[in-house]
Amino acid sequence: MIEIFILSCYGMEKPYQDGWTYILTIVYRSEEDLDTIIYDILREADALADRHSCFIEADVTALDGSERYW
C-alpha cells in the first residue's frame, strides 16, 4: 500500500524487484523544501503502516553526490 499510495507519487523505481530499495524523483525548490517533502513521505508511510498494525524502517540517501541523508 505504501508503494501504491505514497511512493508512486514520486516516480518510484524499484531496482531490485525482490528488494526494499526504492529510487524516488523529488522536485524541490530549496533544501528546506526537500527536508519537508522527505519528512512528509516518511510520516505518511509511518501513519499508513501504523493503521495496519505495522511499522516502517527507512534510510533516505540523496543520489546527487551530496552525501546528504535523513
Secondary structure, 3 states (H helix, E strand, C coil): CHHHHCHHHHCCECCCCCCCCCECCCCCCCHHHHHHHHHHHHHHHHHHHHHCCCCCCCCCECCCCCCCEC
